[in-house]
Amino acid sequence: MRLWKNSLPLRLAVITGTVFITVLFAALLASYVTTDYLLKSSVDSALTSLARSTADSLPTKDWSQELPVRKGEEPQAYIQVVDSQGTVVYASNQEVLLPVEGDLLQQALHGGEIFTDAVGHHGHHGRLDVSAISDWARPFWTDKGGVRIIYWPLSEGKDGNYVLQVGLPVTENAKMLLNLGKILLAISLGAVIVVVAISAYLVWNTFKPLRKIIAVAEEIDGSTLTSRIEVPVSDATLNHLVEVLNAMLKRLETAFVTQTRFVNDAAHDLRTPLSALRSELEITLRQHRSEKDYIQALKGCLTEAEYMGSLTDNLLALAKFDSGLKMEIEQAIPLGPLLQRVNSEFGEFAEQNQVTLIMNLEKDLRVDCNQLAIERLLRNLLHNSIRYTPAGGLIELILRDRSNSGSRLGAEITIRDTGIGINPKDLPHIFERFYRSDGARRRDGGGSGLGLSICQSIVKNHGGTIDIQSERGRGTYVTIWLPYS
């Protein structure tokens, strides 16, 4: 039972073989039954013709006269006449009498000709000891005395109503059916062997490429994710399976490389402030210093601690997004007040950098979103714009109604600045984690290289899109689209 459950090839072979064998048996049985029907129909036709001609030639006044029968010829017909009580009043051969069944006799007297089958042997005094054959056994007339009998109603004789019985031997038909049955049985047994062998062979060959695929896949581990399954397969379905597995391996390789780089970069970015913090403390403790020097050292330590806290928060946020955990979405949040609140928060920071912030809200739009996540998204983007926009620059925050490429309506938030822009070679990588435009593995102005990755994750989690276009020396154009509920 366990082998049956665990082996798909075995189940397919057995099921396929069973279907073929069932169809074959049905065809052979139909052939046998059809042959039996045709033989019986031929005998019935001969009996009807013989009964009709015999009825026309029988004497109507003197039943004692025997109808001449030519002996030694095959098939030999047995002819007799019985009255309504079942008494034989006329027989073509007194040595062999046909059986008389009362119910069939009455049916013939009232409803026309009746056919029946009988088998038996010669009993005492030359009589034919015959019993009616059962329905299920009628195709198998194997006894030497098997006959097919017709009950034919006659017009009134000298003493009332009579029935003519005509019987024809069916020995040759029985032999023919018996031989046919033996042949069909031999064919069935041979076919079973052939079908089982062919089914097993076909299933084995069908699963051969799959076994190769499994063998190759089992050899791939974390150190060989660059490997691909290269098994020549002619079957379109298995080819598709190979393509899907290779695509999955590519995604795993990308995820593994990204994870490795992520861990290395996180360790590097944490090591840098920790080293700075340790150095600051060691230098401070080497000798007695003034209160001013201690305050300055503690401020430096606080800066590093704040950076590590920010980095840790970003790492936790990305880990939450990677886990597939969905945000708690609030219904119909107005975006206008949310943008105004974030804009106000950065007013002082913009003034310090001598950058002008303006807002352009076409109308108050509402979307289903997580307010805290959207605020974090806008803070990250505005902070970057202010940092990379020179003094005297302009940053515009725009909210408007816009459909996406699929004609689905949503709210579009645009942050447009006149900053230094992004190098074209860096644009394809700006959403990568820990990526910095200068390519160096160090902090640049306090950034960890995770902000834009978090922004992208937030937007995707809301079913939206984020796009950044930039031209070096002319500014950056960030477009966020969030769908309506």
N, C-alpha and C positions, 0 to 999 in steps of 0.2 A: 504493500500500500504506500509506503514512504517513497519507494522508487517511482511509483506511478505519479505521485504528487510532485516529486522533485525533477522529473525528467520530461521536459516538453517534447523532445524528439520521440520518445517512446509513446507518449499520448497521441501525437500526430500520426505516427506509423499505425498504431492500433485503430484509431478513428478512421484514417484513410482506408486501411485494409477492410475494416468492417463495412464501410459504405460500398466499396467495390464488390465485396462478397455478397452483400444484401441485394444489390442491383443484379448481380449475376444469377443468384438463386431465384430471384423473382422472374428473370427472363427465362431460365430453364424450366421453372414450374409452369410459366405461361405456355411454353412450347409443349410441355407434356400434356397439360390440360386441353390445349387446342387440338393436339393430335387425337386424344381420346374423344373429344367432341366430334371431330370429323369422322372418325371410325364409327362411332355410335350413330351419327346421322346417316352414314352410308347404309348401315345395317337396318336402321328404322325405315329408310326409303325402300329398301328391298323387301322388308316385311310388309309394308303398306301395299306395295304393288302385288306381292304374292297373295296377301289376304284378300285383296279386291278380286283378283282373277280366280282364286279358289272359291270365294263366296258365290261367284257367278256360275261356277261349274258344279257345285254340290247338289246332290239330289234333294228334293224337298218332300218326298213321300216315304222313302225307305232309307232310314239311316243305317241299316245293317250292311249296306254295300260299302266296301272299302274303296277309297280312292287309290288307284294304282300309283305306286311310288317306285321310281327307278332306283334300285339299290346300287351301292358302290360308287356313287357320284358325290362329289363335295361341291358346295355344302349341302348336306342332307337336311330337308325341312321336316319338322314334326308338325302334323296337322291333326286337330281334333275338335269336336263340337261338344259343348256341354249345355245342359239345360239350366234353368234359373235356380235349381237346387244344387248345382255343381256336379251333377252326375254326367259322366262321359257317355254320350250316346253315339258317337262316331269317332273313329281314330284311324289315321293312316297307317299306324304301326302299333299293333296290340302289345308288342314287347316293351315299348317305351312310351309311357304316358306323361304328359306335361302336368305340372302341379296346378291345382285350381285354388286360387285365393278368393274367399268369399267376398271381401270388401271390393277387390278389383272387379270381380264378376258383376257385382251390383252397379258399380260405377259404369261399366261397359254397357249394361242393360239400359241405363238411364242417361248416359252422357256421351256416348261415342267410344272410339277406339282408345285403348290404354296400353302403354308400353311398360314392361318391367324386366328385371334381370333375375336369373336364378342359377345356382350352382348346385351340384350334388353328385351322386354316384348311383350306379345301378343297384337297386335293392332286391329283395326276394321276389320271385316270380317275374323277373325281368322288368319290374316297375322302376321308374326313375325317382329315387328318394331325393326330393329337391326342397330347399328352403329359400325364402326370399333373402337376397343379399342386402346388407345394410348400406345406407347411402355413402358413408365414408369409404366403404370397401369396393364400391361398384367399378371404379377404374381398374381394379386389380383382378380381372377374371382369369384365374390361373388353373382352375380345376378342369379336367378333361371334359366333364359334363356340363360346363357353363353354357347357358343358352340365353338368347334375347327373345322375349315373348311379346306378342301383340294380342290383345283381346279385341275382337272385331264383332260388333253386334250384327246378328242376322235377322231377317224378317221372320215372321211366324212360321214355324214348321207345323207338323201334324198335331203336336201337343202343346204349343205355346211358343214363348220367346226363347231364343237360343243365342249362344255366343260362340264364335269361331276363334280358336286359339291356333296361332302359327308360331313356331319356334325355330330359330336358326342358331346353329352352333357358333360360338364366338372364340373358339380355341385359338385360331390363327391371330385374331385381333389381340387376344390376351398375350400370346407369345410376342407379338410385335411390340406391345406396350411394355412388357417385361424387359425385352432387349433394349428398348428406348430408355427405360428407367435406369438400366445398368450403365448404358452409355453416358446418360446425363449425370449419373452419380460419379462416374469416373472423371468426367469433365469437371464436375464441381470440386472434387478432391484435388485434382491437378491444378485447377484455377486458384484454389485456396493457397496452395504452396507458392504458386507463381506470384499471386497478388501480394502475399505477405513479404516475399523476397523483394519484389519491385518496390513496395511501399517503404520497406526498411532502407533499401538502396537510395531511393529518391530523397527520403528525409535526411539520411546521413549526408548525402551530397549537398542538400540544401543548407544544412547547418555547418558544413565544412568551412566556408568563409567566415561564418560567425565565430567558430572556434578559434580561427586565426586572429580575428579581431580581438577576442577576449585575451588570447595569449599575449598579443602585442600590448594591449592596454594594461595588463597585469605587470608588465615590466616598467611602466612609467611611474615614477615617484617624484617627490619634491625636488630631487636633484636632476631629473631628466624631463622637466616640463616643456623643454624646447622640442622634444621628440614629437613626431606626428605618426598617426596610423596610416601606413601605406600598404594596403592589401588590395590587389587587383580583384575587383568584384564586378561581374557582369549584370547582376541583379540591381535594378534601379532603386529598390527599397533599401538594400544593404548599402549601396553607394550613398544614399541619402543619410543612412545611419553613420557611415564613416565621416561624412562631411559635418554632421552635427557633433560627433565626438571630437573631431579636430577643432571645430569652432569652440567647443567647451574647453578643450585643452588650451587654446589660445587665450580665452578669457581667464582661465586659472593661472596661466603663466603671467598675464598682465597683472592680475590681482596679487599674485605672489611677489612679483617684482615691485609693484607699488607698495605692498605692505612692508617688504624689506627696506625699501628706500624710506618709507614713512617712519619706520622704527629707527633707522639710522639717523635720519634728519631730526627726529624728535629728541633722540639721545644727544645729538650734537648741539641742538638749540638749548637743551637743558644744561648740558655740560658747561656751555659758555657763561651763562650768568652764575652758575654755581662756582666756577673757577674764579670769576671776578669777585663774587661775594667772599670766597675764602681768602683771596689775596688781600682784599680790602681789610678784612678782619685781622689777618696775620700782621700786616704792616702797622695797623693801628695799635696792636698789642705789643709790638716790639719795644716801645718806650712810652714814657709818660708824655701825654700831649695836653694841649689846652682844650678848654671846653668847646671852642669854636671848631677845632680840628675833629673832636669827637662827633660834634653835630654834623659836620660835613661828611664824615665817614658813614654815620648812620643814615644820612640821606642817600648816599650811594648804595648802601645795602638795601634800603627801602625800594629804590628804583629797580634793582635787580629782582627783589622779591615780587614787586608788582608785575614785572615782565613774566616771571615764572608762573605767577598766578593766572595772568592772561593766557599764556601758552597752554597751561593745563586746562583752562576752561574751553579753549578752542579744540584741544585734543578730545576732550570729553564730548563736545558737541558733534565732532566728526564721527566719533565712535558710535554715538546714538543714531546718527543718520545711516551709518554703515550697517547697523544691526537691523534696519528695516522698521524700527519703531516709529509709528505714525504720530504726528503731532495732534494735540487736541485742538480741533478747529472750532472757532466761534462763528456764529451766524451773523451775516450782514453787518460787517464792521465798516464804519465810514472811514475812508482813506484820507479825506481832506484834513480833519483834525489831527490824525496820526502824523501826516507829513508836516503840518504846522508845528506840532510838538517837537519833532526831531529837528526841524529847522531852527527852532528857538534854542535848543540845547547847544547847537554848534555856532550860534551867533557870536559869542565871545571868542571862541577859537578862530573863527573866520576874521574877526577884527584884529586879533593878534598877528595874523598872517597877512593882514591888509588885503583880504579877499572879500568881494561883494557877493552876498547870497540873495537871490531873488526867487520868488515862487510864482508859478502860473497854473492855477487850478481851473480848468474849464468848467467843471461842476463837481459836486460832491458825489463820488461814486462809492458803492458798497460792494464788498466781496466777503466770501467766507474764508477766514484765515485765522492764523494764530498771531495775535497782536504783538506779543513779545518777540516772536521770530521775525516778523516784518520790520519791527523797530530795529532789531539787531542788524538786519540786512541793510536798511537805510543808513544806520550809523557807520557801518563798515565802508559803504560806498562814499558817503559824504566826507568821512575822515580821510580817505585816500585822495579824493578830489582836492580838498583843502591843502593837504600835505604837498601835492605835486602841482599846485597852481601858484605861479610866482606872484609877488606883491603887485597889486593893481589889477589882478585877474578877476574873472566873473564866473560864478557857478549858478546855473539855472535849474530849478527843480520843477518839473512839469507833470501834471496829472490830467489824463484825457481818456475818453472812451474810444476803444479801437478793437477791431476784429483781427484775429491772427491769420496765418496762411490758410487755415482750414475753415475760414469764414465763421469762426466761433467768437462771440462777443466777449470782451473782457476789459479790464482796466490796465492802461499803460502808464508806467511811471518812468520818466526820463530824467537822468542827471547829466547835464551838459556843462563842461568846463572849458576854460581857455588855458589849460595847463601845458606841461611839457610834452604830453603825449606818450605813447608807448611805441617802442621800436617794432617795426613790422615782423621781425624774426621772433619776437617774444609773444606776439598776440596768440598764436596757437597753443601756448603753454600757460597762459595766465591763470587758468583755473586749476592747474596742477598744484598739489600740496607741497609747500615749502619752496615753490618756485619763486625766484627773484630775478628781476630783469637784468641785473648785472651778472647773474650766474654764480655769484659768490655764496659760500656757505657761512654767511655772517649776518648779524642783524643790521638792518638799514633803517635808521630812524625809529627803531622800536618795533618794526614789523616782523612778524614770524613767518610770513608767506602762506598763511592759512586763511586769511580773511576772505579772499575771492572764492576759495573752495567751499567755505561755509555758506557764502552767498548763493552759490550755485545749488548746493544741497537744499537750502531753504526754499528756493524757487521751485525746484523739481518736486519737493515734498508737497507743494501746493498745486502741482499740475500745471505750472507756468513755464515760461522761458526767460532766459537772460542772455543778452547779446551786448558785446562791447566792440565798438569801432573807434579807431584812434589814428591820428596822423601826427607824426613826430613834429613837435614845435608848434602845433596848432590846437591841440586839445583832444579830449576824449568824450565819447558819446555812449552812455550806458542806458540800455533800454530793458525794462522789466515788464513782462506781460503776465497778468494774473486773471484766470478765467472767472466769469460770474458763476454763481451756483446754478 
